[in-house]
Amino acid sequence: MEGHSLDRQFYVQLAPFTIVSETVALSLHKCFLFGITSARRRIIAAVRCTIRIETPIAKDGQLLVSEDYLRFLVQFANEKMLSNSQRIERFFCAFINQVEGLVHKEAPDSICEANKTQVAKSETQLRPRSIKKSKGCDTQARKFLDLERRQVGLLLRLDEVEASFFGPNSGHVGVSKSFCGMENVSSRECKDTSLEAVCQLKLSLKDQLTILNTAAQVHQRTVRPSNERGRFKCIQLNSLKASELLYRWGHSACPLPPSSSMPLSSLLIFGGYGGSIKQGRQNDLVLLTIEEGKVQSIDATNPPVARMGHTACLVGQDMVVIGGRKDPSKLLGDVCVLRIDKMQWTYPKVGGAYFPPRHRHAAEAFGGKIYVFGGLNNDSVLGDLFLLDTLQMKWEQLIFAELMPPPRYSHSIAIADKKLFLYGGFDGRKVYGDLWLLDLNFLHWRTVVLESIPRFSHSMTFAVGHLVILGGCPLTKHANAVSFLDVEKLEWVHGAVDFPSESFFVRHSATGIGDTIVIVGGGLSCYAFGIKFSPPFLVDLPVSPYFAGRHKVKEFATLNKDHYEENARGVYFLRVDKAHAKVCKDHLKLLGRLDSRRKSTASEDGMHILFPLVAANGCDLGAADPREMLELNKAQCSICAFDCHINLKMVKLEAGTPLKPLKDPHEMLLKALSPLLQKHKYPVSLLREIPKRWERLDDMAILPAESFTSECWSSFGPVVWQMVTNCFSVNRLARQARIKPNSTRDSNLVLLYGHDGWVRHRENGILYCFDATKCMFSSGNISEKLRMAKLDCKGETVVDLFAGIGYFVLPFLAKAKAKKVYACEWNPPALDALRYNLDANAVEDRAVVLEGDNQVTAPQGVADRVCLGLLPTSEHCWGVALKALRPDGGVLHIHGNVKDTEEQQWVDHVCSSVEVLSRNEGRSWNVHAAHVERVKWYAPHVRHLVVDVKCVSKGD
Ligand SMILES: C[S@@+](CC[C@H](N)C(=O)[O-])C[C@H]1O[C@@H](n2cnc3c(N)ncnc32)[C@H](O)[C@@H]1O
């Protein structure tokens, strides 16, 4: 910042890395950039990172912060800048590898080492980083890329562009104007590569696209799949009229089976980001008729909000759209249904479990149900599996005993042969190349250990008996690679598609229709110039010798066939005589073996009860010995009051009774966790540590203190906590503990899963934000907060001697409309939260925060009302409270924990003590208990009481 006169408003801004690049997210994750940008007349000094913080540092020529602070910021920014430059170095090293490959037309691996030396050399030449002035522009030279000299570079121009990067390693490419300029100089074989010359270059859009296409060529040449089985012809559909309607990404594409109204195979494309004139999120429908090669916009009544990153599945005559993102701040969790025959959108009411909003999830329909996995919910990467029953329009969350796929987004799922395949994705750090398989009969996950390449934002579709995987990030590996997974043999084969060089398949859609794959949209994002979309393509598979003659296992018409019928697989029941039914049921429940989604039933002879069993770990229940399976050895039988000789029999009923959705999280957890304990040979008695009740604060479930206390639970790693958070539909998990009996009443909450304990909780229209691991929050006090909120405190001054995070201060101000509240508090985390909450509820102008011991800080003679919300007692502060009251009296709200047999004595004791204390203070007041509020049970036989003590001047 040296050298700038501070004549405008300056900010130090810690802002998100707005290139929003998947490259950047990968290779520069959590990196920082520091720079000064000028936006109109405002100049911003910015440190870019993943969290946005903006600090004004100067205004109208005046520094708003101390020089020391400014120095600290600059030093901080420089540190970030340094670590960032090291990351950029690695990024450029990867880039130059690609460039060398292009220039030498060699495989890049062979020159990697040479490049490292090259980069190191060019780096020494290019340092130090000084600001050079050129005519008419203020330019800071950093590094640059000169293809002829094979040097890496980046130019930072402060007057036009902040800084951006050109990255072949992803679906997004950031190009700074200055960088393009350098590339442009090179491609035109211009000898003058001085910085000044580069700065003065003005690029046309055509030049910019040339740069992008050059990058594409770099990618194309790098792909050489090892076990390549063929190259596939690709027909570009840019002859299509109005094909720019298909220039979009993050959209959905549903194959429509031929029908009387639409006799030809077609694709129905919905939403996404694109647009030929003005780009943005879309809510339009486009029909692509494959055989005719026709693209047309379709009108439908009552369309939903525009979105991208949603899913659309075909169920019968309905296209069911789920979720997506309306804009960066608005995630959607809605279900929109398009009646295809009427082209009419409807919005059914969806019941069942809570389905958290999300985008970049994956969904697939089967048997009238839509399976939805993962996605992004703001910063939370989801790993849940939901099932939407489109007949009943009900969400159900499926909970799994075994390991399930870790959370991710931009992955893909497909269903074939009653198996759900899940592949790839990204969790913000790791790119996944794992393939998971969910058996839809037994709802059992397993991983398929196969050679596969990590990727995300790719596509997966079904064609010629294979799952076909195309495109995705990182681009260097997948630009034209296509992978096939034989769903019967679970074998991979790889091939390559002859795409034209300027096509990029990231966030595109690929739909298998017979032996053809239809690719729509996708592209690359460029920071400086927007998105370059790919034209639509058809890939014909049977031209490859590998696939020629292979039978088409699934045609798209059958794959997408609407079959609502309930899965009629056989279901195993445990038969037990009626006398032992209850104890058997309890034991099955405890083991998590009772399939509570099915009904128990009486046998035909009326003598027995049949309990439906959950299949565990894929074991064949038909072959299982019921006694062994239920761990009914002698010891167990005595524990669970089982008669060892009880007659148990396994019975298979061919048609399963209809599934009832699992609702109770306790039941869901029993089902999910008992096989885990069994597998690791832990005693089933540990299941008693699974909580039956819990509290919810924000997206955190707070479990009772006695939950999951055995060490075995944490020994499983995060998997158990993930299951529990899935069951409660939350992202964080904590275990309650008794509030510390210290003077600050600290929280003892243990965070079991999640990043931090900061929660936002809204109650009675008031926002309470605090760190739940540091500050207590008693939801049992809600009645008292409501009571205080209902008081009419207009014109009153209130003193809260134990303000905490603002439990009562906020109701007094926001609801009871007190004129002023003095808030005494001495605990720093509570003070942070209190100040935040006053501000967040816009009542800070009527609050005075008094930091420190209330014995010292409390005001005197000002209050109409004093609140003493401390447990177990606030007796040591009654004197301070009396002094705070106005000379003519007022009301004290005195809290205390009181034995249920001693309530009246306590009230009498409070009143007489207050009277004595007031007399000692020289006040002449009548003291009486105007009301006693029973707030909650604090412990067995101990109540949290509040007595309203009225002190009235004797003269009144
Ligand atoms: C957390 S609230 C109590 C809320 C609730 N009624 C309860 O006790 O269950 C009590 C707050 O008073 C604060 N506190 C206790 N003694 C104090 C003192 N002498 N001066 C200022 N703050 C005090 C604690 O730091 C704490 O934040």
The ligand as an SDF file (V2000), in Angstrom:
LIG
                    3D

 27 29  0  0  0  0  0  0  0  0999 V2000
  -25.3430  -18.2140   32.0030 C   0  0  0  0  0  0  0  0  0  0  0  0
  -26.2220  -17.1490   32.8470 S   0  0  0  0  0  0  0  0  0  0  0  0
  -27.3330  -18.1140   33.7090 C   0  0  0  0  0  0  0  0  0  0  0  0
  -28.5600  -18.4190   32.9110 C   0  0  0  0  0  0  0  0  0  0  0  0
  -29.5100  -19.3470   33.5560 C   0  0  0  0  0  0  0  0  0  0  0  0
  -30.4990  -18.6050   34.3170 N   0  0  0  0  0  0  0  0  0  0  0  0
  -28.8910  -20.4350   34.3940 C   0  0  0  0  0  0  0  0  0  0  0  0
  -28.0890  -20.1920   35.3000 O   0  0  0  0  0  0  0  0  0  0  0  0
  -29.1910  -21.6010   34.1930 O   0  0  0  0  0  0  0  0  0  0  0  0
  -25.1990  -16.5700   34.0920 C   0  0  0  0  0  0  0  0  0  0  0  0
  -24.1900  -15.6180   33.5710 C   0  0  0  0  0  0  0  0  0  0  0  0
  -23.8350  -14.7470   34.6050 O   0  0  0  0  0  0  0  0  0  0  0  0
  -22.4520  -14.4850   34.5230 C   0  0  0  0  0  0  0  0  0  0  0  0
  -22.0030  -14.0730   35.8650 N   0  0  0  0  0  0  0  0  0  0  0  0
  -21.9870  -14.8350   36.9960 C   0  0  0  0  0  0  0  0  0  0  0  0
  -21.5400  -14.0810   38.0240 N   0  0  0  0  0  0  0  0  0  0  0  0
  -21.2670  -12.8380   37.5500 C   0  0  0  0  0  0  0  0  0  0  0  0
  -20.7870  -11.6450   38.1260 C   0  0  0  0  0  0  0  0  0  0  0  0
  -20.5000  -11.5710   39.4350 N   0  0  0  0  0  0  0  0  0  0  0  0
  -20.6480  -10.5790   37.3320 N   0  0  0  0  0  0  0  0  0  0  0  0
  -20.9510  -10.6250   36.0120 C   0  0  0  0  0  0  0  0  0  0  0  0
  -21.4090  -11.7460   35.3980 N   0  0  0  0  0  0  0  0  0  0  0  0
  -21.5730  -12.8380   36.1670 C   0  0  0  0  0  0  0  0  0  0  0  0
  -21.8430  -15.7650   34.0280 C   0  0  0  0  0  0  0  0  0  0  0  0
  -20.6340  -15.5180   33.3680 O   0  0  0  0  0  0  0  0  0  0  0  0
  -22.9280  -16.2720   33.1060 C   0  0  0  0  0  0  0  0  0  0  0  0
  -22.6780  -15.9010   31.7760 O   0  0  0  0  0  0  0  0  0  0  0  0
  1  2  1  0
  2  3  1  0
  2 10  1  0
  3  4  1  0
  4  5  1  0
  5  6  1  0
  5  7  1  0
  7  8  2  0
  7  9  1  0
 10 11  1  0
 11 12  1  0
 11 26  1  0
 12 13  1  0
 13 14  1  0
 13 24  1  0
 14 15  1  0
 14 23  1  0
 15 16  2  0
 16 17  1  0
 17 18  1  0
 17 23  2  0
 18 19  1  0
 18 20  2  0
 20 21  1  0
 21 22  2  0
 22 23  1  0
 24 25  1  0
 24 26  1  0
 26 27  1  0
M  CHG  2   2   1   9  -1
M  END
$$$$
